Amino acid sequence: MFAGAVRQRHSCQSQSLSRVAHAVRRASSPIAGNALKVGSSASPNRCACGGSCPRCSAQTSSPLSPSSADRQGLGGGDATPTGAPTPREVFCHSCPAKKTVNVAIYSQWSSDFRESNITFAKVMAMNHNFNLDIQHAGVIPSFYDADKKKYGKVETVADLCDIVKMLEDRGDLPPSSGVPAMFLPFGQQLRGDAADTVGWHIPNINTQCEPHVGKRKTAKLLLVDSNPDIKSCSSVLLHEVGHAVGNADQSSSRMVMGPCDPSAKQDPPIGCNPDTDTKVMTAIEVKKFCAAGS
């Protein structure tokens, strides 16, 4: 299993797809860990959390205490605020100076899904005065099943390790700057112990790849499921980059670091609207993007 990996998941299981004829040369373990889920967290309350999330707390309760780095909220090492913050202070934070976070994209094919994820991430970054410099850094080897007239999935962890090695041998990986993010169709092992995983943040790919292909120069790796048969979200890439800069999952939230809901509107918000509970980031999450930028 990928120790320490963070995955994005659906909260409802997706229908598994039939296995394609893809050569698996080595047995390997499935990925496990905390994943990005897809599924609605809708609630009849104005706040999706029902009153316990930072948005509701910021409006109704006393100042919040600092929380651990693994939780979303006010704190994470910052000083406790002296007064109850307003929703605008919590959700409209911007980097004091313009910062840039670099992301290198690798994919098997171009698609509207990939471009919608890139657009969403860039617009959200612009809303908070940081720039996501997203460059296309390489093409992932793909397998086309002529009988099924579709590309095969990356079925196993060993297959993923082969891809990493091949890209490194070609000089495409690791990128010259930034965190690498791969758009590729997930097979069963890449979904881990659930059939609803749509994204992964892997802190160190060598944990699993070293036994298969030797130690790699690449360490941190982001994965986004590009399987066209799976319903997903335009926020998956930004969610995974959020993990890369130190943000944690928010399992009961409609915000960027919460579960992906394919039934929700997928357009990025333009500017800051503190009165919505959908597709926003807290100040502490934005500060981590600011700190990671250059």
SULMOMO-V483357 format. One line per field, one symbol per residue. psi: psi as a letter, one per 30 degrees, with the letter a starting at -180 (. if undefined). burial: # if it has 24 or more other C-alpha atoms within 12 Angstrom, else .. Layout:
BEGIN
psi = ???
burial = ???
END
This chain:
BEGIN
psi = ljkglklkllfkklkklkklikjjfkklllklaklklklkhkkflekffgffleeeefffllkklkllfgkkakbhflkkkflklleeeefgklkekklkkkkkkklfllleeeeeeeeeeeeeeefghlkjjjkjflkkklkkjeefhlklljeleeeeeeeeeeeeefgfkllfllkkkkjlkkaeeffbglggkflkjjejffeefefeglklekdkkkkkjgjffkkalfgeeeeeeeeeggklkjfglglegalkjfflkfkkkjakjfglgkhlkleeeeeeeeefl.
burial = ##..#######..#.....#.......###############....###...#######....##....#######........###########...###########...###############################.......###############.##...####..###############.#################.##..#############.#################################...#.##..#.#.##################.
END
